[in-house]
Every structure is written in C-alpha cells, then in structure tokens.
Amino acid sequence: MTSNTAYIGRQPVLNRNQQLIGYELLFRPSSDAVGVGKHSELQADTDVLVNTLNNMGTSWLIGNKLAFINVGEAMLNSEFLELLPPRRIILDLSPRTAPSNELLSRARHLRSMGFGIALDDFSFESPAAAFLELANYVKLDIQNQDATRFQMQAARLRSYPLIRIAERVETHAQFHLCKELGMDGFQGYYFAKPETLAAKVIHPAFSNTLELLNLLRMDADVRDIEQVLKRDVALSYKLLRYVNSAAAGLNTAISSFSQAVTVLGYQKLYRWLTLLLVTASDDNNAPPALQKTAVTRGRFMELLGIALGERHDVNDNLFIVGLFSLLDVLFDMPMDKIIEHLQLPVPVSDALLHDRGSMSHYLRLARACEDGQLDGVPQLCEQLGLSSEQLNEAHISALAWVEELGL
C-alpha cells in the first residue's frame, strides 16, 4: 500500500432534529501502524491529506452535505485549498493552532472566499480561542470535560453568532444533556447505539415488509406478493420511488409491481425491499441519520465485495448484512428476536448474530470507518487485501449513493 495516501473515515454531524447536515472526514495515513484520529497527537500531514483528496477529485463532497476537514497550520496555508469549492467545506482548526498574525489573516481570507471555520475541541483557554471572531462553528467535546465545565462553556458561547456543536456524543444520555443545554448540532454515533432493546413485538409498520421479504425468499407467486402490496399503498409507493431513483440506475421507468418483477427479478427486488424494512416507518421515531447509516453500511460493504471480485450473490448478501446490522437499534429489540422473523441465508445470520464468517470481516471494517480513531482499519484492510484507494472509493461512493436514494 502506498504511504502517501490515507484511509478515510467519517463522523456524522446532526442538527437538533437529528437530521444529517454533514460529515467530519477523518484521515489515517496508510503507512501509520499506530493510529490517527480526531484526538490523537498524530495527524495526517498536508501531503497525505492533499494527495488523498486529490485522488478523488471532488467526489468526497456528498450531495448537499457539509464536509468538516481537520486542518493544521500547514494545510491552512496550502494553496490546495484555493482549488476546492469553498461553500460546502468547513475547516476544522485544532485547539493547538497558534494564532500568529499571518494565520489570522489567512483564516480571514479563507472565510471571505466562502469557507467555513470551525474550532475543534474548543475551550476559551486554548490558543485557538483567538480565532473565535472568525468562526462559524465551535465544537465542544462532551468527553473531554465534566458536565459543569461543559455547561459553562456552552452558556458563554451563546453570546457569539455561531453554531455550537457537541462532539464525541456517543450515548443517548450525552445527547439529551447537550440538547437540554441548547446545543445546535451533535457529532457522534449515539443514535446508532441500542437504548433499551425492550420492545416485545415488531412495530406494525414493518409487518407487511417482513411478509413480502419472506414471500420473495420462498419464490412465492407474483399474485400473492401483489396482494400484500395492495394492502399497503404507502409501501408500494416507496418501493416504486426507490426502484425509479438515480441509485437504481435503470434506463426505464417502472410504474407497477409486476413490471418491477419483470425488469428486476426476485433477487434484486428483495434487495429494494430490505431498504424498505430499514426506512419503512415515519412514526417509529428512528432518527433519519440512523436509517442513512444502516443503508450506507450496506452499500459500502457491497462495493467492497465488488472491488475484491466477490460473487454477485455474495455482494447482495454483504448489502443485507450491512443494512440489517442496525435493526436491533431501529426496532429496539435484541437482534436474535428480529432474525427469527426473517428467512436469511446462514452466512448473513452468522455475521449478524455471532460476528463470524467471511462477511463479518466486512462488517467490522464498515464499523471501524465510523470510529473516531479509525481503530483497526489498516489491519482489516490488510486481511481483506484492500488498498486505501479501494476503501476510500467504496466509502465515498456509498455515501453518494445514499444521497441519490433521497432518504
């Protein structure tokens, strides 16, 4: 693997309605065996950062989402920034960024070009506090200070015209605390962690989708499947919307279920129905970001399988493993109880229930790319035989595909 590129990870940034507004992109050099992440001393140097982004053109800018990028002093001064579309990019300054006159002037110039400026892991005592008048965003680390200090910093920042983001929010309790304190945004994967797993029955909104999935697995008659769809107009509408989205890549518009069967076949149709299981209900209180994360995992794992030349049916199953890996959180039920309702191939249930089999390696890698330290990413890539370029292309393509779905 080349040493002048980095593995890309991501952390979601959500608004108060728990909708995804952007990602912080994390970089870990492929030559680095120790670890680079958000709060470690090591950072991807400018050459590595420029090279990694340059290799991908502007494909790493996803839909209309903001891209937060950690920049050190060297990157802040790099002419490479002038080549980027500024309106969607937020430059995340480290708390250790020393405020020289030159650097303050450079930040002011970048801000006037349209770049956003964020102050990472902020405190009023840090050197980077000198940039406060230029900042659009300030990030407060919920895990780096006690609740009283966090509350005081949040209150003091209220008098500044900027967006306050709580970062490293990894539990529901931390999210609720930050929300009560009036924070504007939240960074972290708290929403993808199970809260109680107390539900005893599957939410009624999912029952028709489950029935359809099992009918397709059993190669049931098309008329039986159409009967279920006729009972649930909203489900039929959503299915046709997905099948006709840019993400499906079809040349012809599908206007009925029987046409969908003819054009796609049961195998592909099953895949679109699995999406409906994850996104079926608008009233089960699942944060939109949770649904997007599940779908991203599925597409990411499928694209990794394609990059490694796995068989078509294996890639379909990788998609399902990634997609279903958050069903316990979505349904608020233990995974084994949910799997009882689904007829799944053994390799899929093995990966979901027991973290074993070849598909579990892909799932571990997809999860590791969501980790703030990108923990284990180089090792997992090595086990699978993936280069950093292959990983990044699959990761960014998966995020773009989810935007095309219009979730």
DRENTINU-877811 format. One line per field, with one value per residue (C-alpha): residue number from 0; x, y, z. Coordinates in steps of 0.5 Angstrom, whole numbers, plus 500, padded with zeros to 3 digits. Each point is the difference from the previous one (the first is absolute). Last residue first. Example, Ala and Ser with C-alpha at 12.3 -4.5 7.8 and 13.67 -1.06 7.14 Angstrom:
n <- c(1_0) .
X <- c(527_498) .
Y <- c(498_493) .
Z <- c(514_502) .
This chain:
n <- c(406_405_404_403_402_401_400_399_398_397_396_395_394_393_392_391_390_389_388_387_386_385_384_383_382_381_380_379_378_377_376_375_374_373_372_371_370_369_368_367_366_365_364_363_362_361_360_359_358_357_356_355_354_353_352_351_350_349_348_347_346_345_344_343_342_341_340_339_338_337_336_335_334_333_332_331_330_329_328_327_326_325_324_323_322_321_320_319_318_317_316_315_314_313_312_311_310_309_308_307_306_305_304_303_302_301_300_299_298_297_296_295_294_293_292_291_290_289_288_287_286_285_284_283_282_281_280_279_278_277_276_275_274_273_272_271_270_269_268_267_266_265_264_263_262_261_260_259_258_257_256_255_254_253_252_251_250_249_248_247_246_245_244_243_242_241_240_239_238_237_236_235_234_233_232_231_230_229_228_227_226_225_224_223_222_221_220_219_218_217_216_215_214_213_212_211_210_209_208_207_206_205_204_203_202_201_200_199_198_197_196_195_194_193_192_191_190_189_188_187_186_185_184_183_182_181_180_179_178_177_176_175_174_173_172_171_170_169_168_167_166_165_164_163_162_161_160_159_158_157_156_155_154_153_152_151_150_149_148_147_146_145_144_143_142_141_140_139_138_137_136_135_134_133_132_131_130_129_128_127_126_125_124_123_122_121_120_119_118_117_116_115_114_113_112_111_110_109_108_107_106_105_104_103_102_101_100_99_98_97_96_95_94_93_92_91_90_89_88_87_86_85_84_83_82_81_80_79_78_77_76_75_74_73_72_71_70_69_68_67_66_65_64_63_62_61_60_59_58_57_56_55_54_53_52_51_50_49_48_47_46_45_44_43_42_41_40_39_38_37_36_35_34_33_32_31_30_29_28_27_26_25_24_23_22_21_20_19_18_17_16_15_14_13_12_11_10_9_8_7_6_5_4_3_2_1_0) .
X <- c(433_500_503_505_503_501_504_505_501_502_504_504_501_502_505_503_501_503_505_502_501_496_503_495_505_503_494_498_507_500_493_502_497_498_501_494_496_495_506_500_493_501_506_497_494_505_504_493_498_506_496_499_497_495_494_500_506_497_493_503_505_494_495_494_493_498_495_505_505_497_500_507_502_497_494_500_498_505_505_500_499_507_504_494_503_507_498_495_505_505_495_499_507_501_494_504_507_506_504_504_497_493_501_502_494_495_503_499_493_498_504_497_493_501_503_494_495_503_501_493_499_495_494_495_496_503_500_503_507_504_495_499_507_500_494_505_505_494_498_507_499_493_501_502_496_495_499_500_494_496_501_498_502_508_503_506_507_501_506_497_503_497_493_495_501_500_493_497_501_498_493_499_502_495_494_501_494_501_508_498_495_506_504_495_499_507_500_505_507_501_505_495_495_505_501_493_498_505_498_493_502_505_494_497_507_503_498_503_503_506_506_502_504_504_505_500_497_506_504_504_499_494_498_496_502_494_503_494_502_507_497_496_506_504_495_499_507_506_500_507_499_494_500_498_498_503_498_503_496_498_508_500_494_503_507_496_496_507_503_494_500_507_505_503_494_495_505_497_501_499_497_500_507_503_499_502_507_504_497_505_505_495_498_493_499_498_501_500_499_496_502_495_503_497_505_500_501_506_503_498_504_506_500_499_506_504_499_502_495_503_495_500_493_500_496_495_499_493_499_493_501_507_500_508_505_502_501_506_504_502_500_494_503_507_497_496_493_494_495_493_496_493_494_497_501_507_506_505_499_504_506_501_508_500_497_505_506_498_499_507_504_497_502_494_500_504_498_494_493_497_503_507_502_506_502_500_502_493_500_493_495_494_494_495_494_494_493_497_493_499_495_505_505_505_507_502_507_504_506_505_506_506_505_508_502_497_498) .
Y <- c(518_503_494_504_502_493_499_506_497_493_503_504_493_496_505_501_492_499_506_497_494_493_493_498_499_506_504_498_502_507_501_497_507_505_505_503_493_500_497_495_498_499_496_495_499_498_495_497_498_495_496_502_506_495_503_505_496_493_503_502_494_495_503_504_499_505_500_497_505_505_496_499_507_502_505_508_499_505_498_493_501_503_495_499_504_498_493_501_503_495_495_503_500_493_498_504_496_504_504_504_506_497_498_507_503_495_502_508_499_496_505_506_497_499_507_503_497_502_507_501_499_494_503_494_504_501_493_496_502_494_495_504_499_493_500_503_494_495_503_499_492_500_502_508_501_495_501_507_500_496_505_506_506_499_505_497_501_498_502_498_506_505_498_496_494_504_504_494_496_507_500_493_500_506_497_494_495_500_498_494_497_502_495_494_502_499_493_499_498_499_505_505_498_501_507_502_498_504_506_499_499_506_506_495_501_493_498_499_507_501_501_505_505_497_504_503_507_501_500_506_508_504_507_506_499_502_498_495_497_499_496_496_498_498_496_497_498_501_508_501_507_505_505_508_504_507_507_500_502_493_498_501_495_495_501_500_494_496_502_497_494_498_501_496_495_506_503_507_502_507_502_506_502_507_503_494_499_503_494_495_501_497_503_501_493_497_492_503_507_500_505_500_501_505_504_505_495_498_507_501_493_502_507_496_496_505_504_494_496_493_494_496_500_496_504_497_503_499_499_500_508_499_496_498_502_506_495_497_506_498_505_496_494_502_502_494_498_496_499_501_499_503_496_502_493_498_503_495_499_507_497_493_500_507_499_494_504_506_497_496_506_504_495_495_502_497_502_496_504_499_494_498_493_496_496_506_499_500_507_501_505_502_504_503_499_505_502_493_501_499_506_504_499_494_500_493_497_497_496_501_496_504_501_501_493_496_493) .
Z <- c(504_493_497_497_506_502_494_502_507_496_495_506_503_494_497_507_501_493_501_507_497_501_501_505_506_498_500_507_503_497_502_507_504_495_506_500_498_494_496_505_499_493_501_505_496_494_505_502_493_500_506_507_504_503_499_494_496_501_498_494_498_502_495_503_501_504_506_505_498_504_506_499_499_507_499_500_492_497_506_499_492_500_496_496_494_501_500_494_496_501_498_493_499_502_495_494_502_503_496_505_498_499_508_502_496_504_506_499_497_507_504_497_500_508_501_496_504_507_497_499_507_502_503_498_496_493_500_494_499_503_497_494_498_501_495_495_501_499_494_497_502_497_493_498_494_500_508_499_494_505_506_495_497_499_496_495_500_507_504_507_503_496_503_496_504_507_498_497_507_504_496_501_508_500_497_505_499_492_502_504_494_495_503_500_492_499_502_506_499_507_501_497_505_506_497_499_507_503_496_502_508_500_502_505_504_502_507_506_500_506_496_505_496_495_497_493_502_505_493_501_499_502_498_503_507_504_507_500_493_503_506_496_495_506_503_493_500_495_499_498_498_503_494_501_494_500_502_507_506_501_500_508_501_496_504_507_498_498_506_505_496_501_494_494_499_498_495_498_493_497_493_496_503_498_507_504_496_506_504_496_505_505_507_497_498_494_498_493_497_494_494_494_493_496_497_506_505_496_500_508_501_496_504_507_498_498_506_504_504_502_498_506_500_493_495_496_493_498_493_496_497_499_493_501_496_504_506_496_501_507_506_504_498_503_506_501_497_502_495_501_494_499_497_493_497_503_498_500_493_499_496_504_499_502_507_502_497_503_507_499_498_506_505_503_508_505_507_501_501_493_497_498_503_501_493_496_493_498_503_504_498_503_496_504_497_498_502_502_503_508_500_504_494_499_498_498_502_494_498_494_500_498_494_499_503_494_502) .
